[in-house]
Structure formats: structure tokens, C-alpha cells
Amino acid sequence: MSANNSTAPPISVLVYGSVIDKFNIYKQDYKQNESCGILIGTHSIDESKITITFATEPDCNDKRSRFSFKIKSNKHNKILQNRFSKSGNREVYLGTWHTHPEDHPNPSKCDTDDWLKQYSINRNLFESMLFVIVGIKTNKWFLVNDNGIFILDSNLIYHEKEERV
């Protein structure tokens, strides 16, 4: 299934600056392997707003190649469990991020198949999940729900310079 260019459900995404900084560190040039991690954050009660508070970084136990990745390290899950506990069970797994060696990235069939699989595993928790492909010049944001995969309009992505306390 490819990403749907039709209108995504009404949702906004707030991204902490530290997450964007992490994405920028791992931008994939034309020689590096893909980087990957999980997105951690919160959903508003009505699920109209997602806040990304943290993104894990690639670990040496993850499988990474020029054009693929597989999160293998349990470090990602340990970080998630720690943040879940310390946040009073508010910070949760939102989805994943990974890089592409493209200026303006597009998902592969492998990407979209994985997103649909992740959503089917987690759909009982939330109405939607978020996935990001970090490109060299731009990042592309995707929302996955029961109706498919939607490309999020960049006007719905808000960056927060500082983490809220």
C-alpha cells in the first residue's frame, strides 16, 4: 500500500527541538547506512494532537545497511519503558523514524508494509501512529490509521524549541 495523498484526519504534531536535532545528526548522505529509532511522546485525550518528546538513536545491535534497517536492540524498549514510567504512563510508543539518502524522501513498499504491521499490532492502544522519514533536505511525516497511510502536511508539524517542564 502506498501513502495516501488524500486529506489526513485533523491532527497536529508538536515536535520537541531535541528530536529535530537528533534527526539532523543522522541525516543520511550518499555513503552512510540508514539510521533508525522509535518515536516516544503523548496523544491528547481526543487524539487530535500528538507530541513527540523523544526519539531513540540507532544502537550497535540494530541491523543497518545502505538501504534498510531493522531495530534489533532492546535499548529502544528500555528507554520507552523508563520514559513511560517516569511520565506517569503518559509517554508512549508513537511509531518509528528512519533516514533515506534522498533530498525529499519517499517510502518504499518495505516501509509502508512495516508501518501497517506496526499499526495492526498497536491499534488497540491508539487511533493512529506516526512515522517519519528523514531526508537530506526535508523530512516526510506519515500518519497510519484504520483508513490507511496519510502524508501529513508540513503545516501541521510544529516545532517546539525547548522541552516543556
Phi, psi and omega per residue, in radians:
M1 nan 2.297 3.104
S2 -1.599 2.938 3.125
A3 -1.201 2.457 -3.090
N4 -1.535 2.168 3.124
N5 -1.477 -0.043 3.122
S6 -1.264 3.030 -3.041
T7 -1.106 2.248 3.077
A8 -1.311 2.768 3.061
P9 -1.003 2.683 -3.125
P10 -1.169 1.855 -3.111
I11 -2.625 2.542 3.038
S12 -2.109 2.676 -3.105
V13 -2.187 2.159 3.052
L14 -1.825 2.227 -3.081
V15 -2.103 2.171 3.086
Y16 -1.146 2.545 -3.132
G17 -0.995 -0.598 -3.139
S18 -1.111 -0.513 3.105
V19 -1.243 -0.824 3.120
I20 -1.086 -0.700 3.095
D21 -1.033 -0.722 3.120
K22 -1.120 -0.779 3.093
F23 -0.986 -0.768 -3.099
N24 -1.121 -0.595 3.104
I25 -1.098 -0.658 -3.009
Y26 -1.737 0.142 3.102
K27 -0.863 2.338 -3.022
Q28 -1.624 2.010 3.062
D29 -1.413 -2.896 -3.021
Y30 -1.447 0.148 3.137
K31 -2.211 -0.351 -3.039
Q32 -1.441 2.794 3.009
N33 -1.339 2.804 3.070
E34 -1.112 2.565 3.015
S35 -1.948 2.748 -3.063
C36 -2.739 2.865 3.069
G37 -3.067 -3.121 3.103
I38 -1.862 2.703 3.089
L39 -1.761 2.332 -3.119
I40 -2.181 2.439 3.116
G41 3.043 -2.678 -3.031
T42 -2.241 2.736 2.984
H43 -1.932 2.458 2.985
S44 -1.190 2.844 -3.091
I45 -1.006 -0.713 3.134
D46 -1.522 0.048 3.102
E47 1.080 0.420 3.091
S48 -1.546 -0.150 -3.126
K49 -2.417 2.302 3.044
I50 -2.007 2.316 3.078
T51 -2.010 2.111 3.093
I52 -1.646 1.938 -3.089
T53 -1.700 -0.347 -3.043
F54 -2.763 2.581 3.006
A55 -2.315 2.280 3.093
T56 -1.313 2.830 3.139
E57 -1.854 2.789 3.086
P58 -1.013 2.574 3.113
D59 -2.081 2.724 -3.110
C60 -1.090 -0.354 3.116
N61 -1.502 -0.171 3.052
D62 -1.262 2.612 3.085
K63 -1.613 2.067 -3.084
R64 -2.320 2.363 3.042
S65 -2.368 -3.062 -3.094
R66 -1.031 -0.679 -3.055
F67 -2.214 0.384 3.098
S68 -2.790 2.901 3.069
F69 -2.651 2.759 3.028
K70 -2.553 2.067 3.112
I71 -1.281 1.954 -3.101
K72 -1.968 -0.510 -3.052
S73 -1.204 2.399 3.046
N74 -1.461 0.050 3.048
K75 -1.043 -0.689 -3.140
H76 -1.049 -0.802 -3.127
N77 -1.179 -0.640 3.109
K78 -1.116 -0.732 3.094
I79 -1.102 -0.779 3.112
L80 -1.027 -0.831 -3.134
Q81 -1.067 -0.710 3.121
N82 -1.112 -0.827 -3.129
R83 -1.178 -0.652 3.080
F84 -1.026 -0.842 -3.113
S85 -1.148 -0.843 -3.087
K86 -1.199 -0.360 -3.132
S87 -1.642 0.146 -3.086
G88 1.192 0.641 3.108
N89 1.202 0.399 3.136
R90 -1.641 -0.684 -3.134
E91 -1.414 2.194 -3.023
V92 -2.323 3.016 3.042
Y93 -1.239 2.160 -3.132
L94 -1.825 -0.479 -3.063
G95 2.735 -2.698 -3.118
T96 -2.293 2.882 2.988
W97 -2.273 2.647 3.006
H98 -2.755 2.925 -3.078
T99 -1.799 2.753 2.968
H100 -2.318 2.552 3.094
P101 -1.465 0.903 -3.133
E102 -2.243 2.545 3.065
D103 -1.046 -0.853 -3.118
H104 -2.179 1.679 -2.931
P105 -1.238 2.623 3.026
N106 -2.243 2.510 -3.111
P107 -1.281 2.534 3.020
S108 -1.513 2.957 3.056
K109 -1.069 -0.644 3.088
C110 -1.047 -0.730 3.111
D111 -1.065 -0.940 -3.059
T112 -1.151 -0.622 3.070
D113 -1.093 -0.735 3.125
D114 -1.132 -0.746 -3.142
W115 -1.073 -0.755 3.126
L116 -1.136 -0.636 3.087
K117 -1.138 -0.816 3.121
Q118 -1.054 -0.732 3.133
Y119 -1.124 -0.743 -3.116
S120 -1.113 -0.567 3.105
I121 -1.243 -0.629 -2.998
N122 -1.884 0.050 -3.005
R123 -1.100 -0.380 3.110
N124 -1.299 -0.211 -3.127
L125 -1.585 -0.744 -3.064
F126 -2.494 2.793 3.129
E127 -1.279 -0.380 -3.081
S128 -2.663 2.807 3.063
M129 -2.262 2.827 -3.058
L130 -2.130 2.438 3.120
F131 -2.390 2.506 -3.088
V132 -2.283 2.353 2.947
I133 -1.923 2.121 -3.138
V134 -1.579 2.013 3.098
G135 -1.713 3.102 -3.127
I136 -1.209 -0.728 -3.123
K137 -1.860 -0.572 -3.130
T138 -2.394 2.778 3.021
N139 -1.866 2.543 3.102
K140 -2.058 2.310 -3.037
W141 -1.937 2.390 -3.088
F142 -2.294 2.427 3.060
L143 -1.944 2.328 3.120
V144 -2.093 2.253 3.069
N145 -2.555 -2.934 -3.105
D146 -1.045 -0.399 -3.096
N147 -1.602 -0.021 3.095
G148 2.173 -2.682 -3.096
I149 -1.959 2.240 -3.113
F150 -2.129 2.391 3.001
I151 -1.394 2.205 3.128
L152 -1.473 2.380 3.061
D153 -1.134 2.313 -3.114
S154 -1.068 -0.333 3.080
N155 -1.245 -0.200 3.111
L156 -1.665 -0.007 -3.122
I157 -1.819 2.052 -3.118
Y158 -1.957 2.372 -3.135
H159 -1.804 2.317 3.106
E160 -1.847 2.102 -3.092
K161 -1.101 -0.767 -3.071
E162 -2.055 2.623 3.046
E163 -1.265 2.472 3.073
R164 -1.380 2.532 3.134
V165 -1.704 nan nan
